Amino acid sequence: MEFQVVKVKEDILQENSKRAEELRKFLKEKGIYFINVMASPGAGKTTLLTNLINRLKSEFKIGVMEADIDGDVDAERISKNTGVRSIQIHTSGACHLTAQMTHDAINNFDVDGLDLLFLENVGNLVCPAEFDTGSNINMMLLSVPEGDDKPLKYPLMFEVSKIAVITKIETADIFDFDFERCRKNILKRNKDAKIFEVSALKDEGVDILAEHVRKLVLEGR
Amino acid sequence: MEFQVVKVKEDILQENSKRAEELRKFLKEKGIYFINVMASPGAGKTTLLTNLINRLKSEFKIGVMEADIDGDVDAERISKNTGVRSIQIHTSGACHLTAQMTHDAINNFDVDGLDLLFLENVGNLVCPAEFDTGSNINMMLLSVPEGDDKPLKYPLMFEVSKIAVITKIETADIFDFDFERCRKNILKRNKDAKIFEVSALKDEGVDILAEHVRKLVLEGR
């Protein structure tokens, strides 16, 4: 049984990598930069995306895919608060998105003319990190209430993310969060990670992150 | 491919249920009550367990199994702060514990003489809910910073948990958390759920939860 499981997982990951490469090529040809956003439940993905999009939408045509196990809350919310087009992907219980699921969603979305496409992955600090979605870059969020030790406990998520955004920084005092320790823990997993600190509530730090994303889109499309 | 994956998953879950039943029977014969604790990363599992154990350890002999993908932080911390015996389980990247993994850990732990055994599962609001660990009851934690809408987005976790503990309640004002709405959302998933509200920081609510656990152990062993 054990061998069978490992073998099937290898097959799945191999198949997934192939699909992801195809998808990346497809989007590159259309001039679309694709960012996969990952985090624990409640880390502030939808809020950060809303704030980022509102800073970038005058320059780029943006689309958002919202993945959730159930519920239509996020897609509605993000469209209402930004005016950009969004669709909801239901994963039917699955804990992550595969490249195939992303591909199917994109087919239903009509991405022609977009400059920038965001995927808000399922809230999960483990499984989404295993599956290449076909994105150009992974952006992960760690919220202050989760604690500065999380890179030690969830290594893969931090290893695969070139952008790490520490969110809810206005609560650092309450949760005894040490930014220096957190940065060290993140860089231990990925020495090239770009680390940003934001507070959606106080509207701090989002400009700097938006400028970084802007450069990525201009260089990467 | 898709069929193969579904079939393998069915096999895995069926095999897991069988193992879980065996484990439950084994622990029942030894008079050990087994609680599986699940939550998102950083929801406060280790802290709550520490506080619960310190209230129950004079009456019961308690053991703790700490599951993590990597790192030995929690097992050390809980032993140091409670004096009870704990072991660390490394899942080698896996996003959940199976009954077999729990079984193997128990074999390495020597549970003879214990009254109460806790398992702190991997921080993940999705996958651990799919796998029966062989526990007598599932206790899940939802921290206030995660938001009161989480039962809508992560249905299975709330469906399989008879105890739902809302943690970090002292931060409700900051995060605009609505307890009434949260309770409704939890009960929508599981109408028999017992809901508790605790603040580890202010040491509020833990006594009531400890009394509930005490009764479960006395009735359930």
Contacts between the chains, C-beta under 8 A, distances in Angstrom:
chain1	res1	chain2	res2	distance
A	1	B	11	7.4
A	1	B	12	7.6
A	1	B	15	6.4
A	4	B	8	6.7
A	5	B	8	6.7
A	5	B	12	6.6
A	8	B	4	6.7
A	8	B	5	6.7
A	8	B	8	5.2
A	11	B	1	7.5
A	12	B	1	7.7
A	12	B	5	6.6
A	15	B	1	6.4
A	40	B	40	5.0
A	40	B	41	4.9
A	40	B	42	6.9
A	40	B	123	7.6
A	40	B	125	7.8
A	40	B	146	7.7
A	41	B	40	4.9
A	41	B	125	5.0
A	41	B	146	5.4
A	41	B	147	7.8
A	41	B	150	5.6
A	41	B	153	6.9
A	41	B	154	6.3
A	42	B	40	6.9
A	42	B	143	7.6
A	42	B	145	6.1
A	42	B	146	3.0
A	42	B	147	4.7
A	42	B	150	6.4
A	68	B	153	5.5
A	69	B	126	6.8
A	69	B	153	6.3
A	69	B	154	6.2
A	69	B	155	6.8
A	69	B	156	7.8
A	70	B	152	6.8
A	70	B	153	6.2
A	70	B	154	7.9
A	70	B	155	5.2
A	71	B	149	7.8
A	71	B	152	4.7
A	71	B	153	5.1
A	73	B	149	6.3
A	73	B	152	6.7
A	73	B	153	7.2
A	93	B	156	6.9
A	95	B	95	6.7
A	95	B	124	7.6
A	95	B	126	4.0
A	95	B	127	5.0
A	122	B	126	6.8
A	123	B	40	7.6
A	123	B	125	6.7
A	123	B	126	7.9
A	123	B	153	6.9
A	123	B	154	7.3
A	124	B	95	7.6
A	124	B	124	6.1
A	124	B	125	7.1
A	124	B	126	5.3
A	124	B	127	7.8
A	125	B	40	7.8
A	125	B	41	5.0
A	125	B	123	6.7
A	125	B	124	7.1
A	126	B	69	6.8
A	126	B	95	4.0
A	126	B	122	6.8
A	126	B	123	7.9
A	126	B	124	5.2
A	126	B	127	7.2
A	127	B	95	5.0
A	127	B	124	7.7
A	127	B	126	7.2
A	127	B	127	6.5
A	143	B	42	7.7
A	143	B	145	6.5
A	145	B	42	6.2
A	145	B	143	6.5
A	145	B	145	3.8
A	145	B	168	6.8
A	145	B	171	7.4
A	146	B	40	7.7
A	146	B	41	5.4
A	146	B	42	3.0
A	147	B	41	7.9
A	147	B	42	4.6
A	149	B	71	7.9
A	149	B	73	6.3
A	150	B	41	5.7
A	150	B	42	6.3
A	152	B	70	6.9
A	152	B	71	4.7
A	152	B	73	6.7
A	153	B	41	6.9
A	153	B	68	5.5
A	153	B	69	6.4
A	153	B	70	6.3
A	153	B	71	5.2
A	153	B	73	7.2
A	153	B	123	6.9
A	154	B	41	6.3
A	154	B	69	6.2
A	154	B	70	7.9
A	154	B	123	7.3
A	155	B	69	6.8
A	155	B	70	5.3
A	156	B	69	7.8
A	156	B	93	6.8
A	168	B	145	6.9
A	171	B	145	7.4
A	171	B	171	7.2
A	171	B	174	6.3
A	174	B	171	6.3
A	174	B	174	7.4
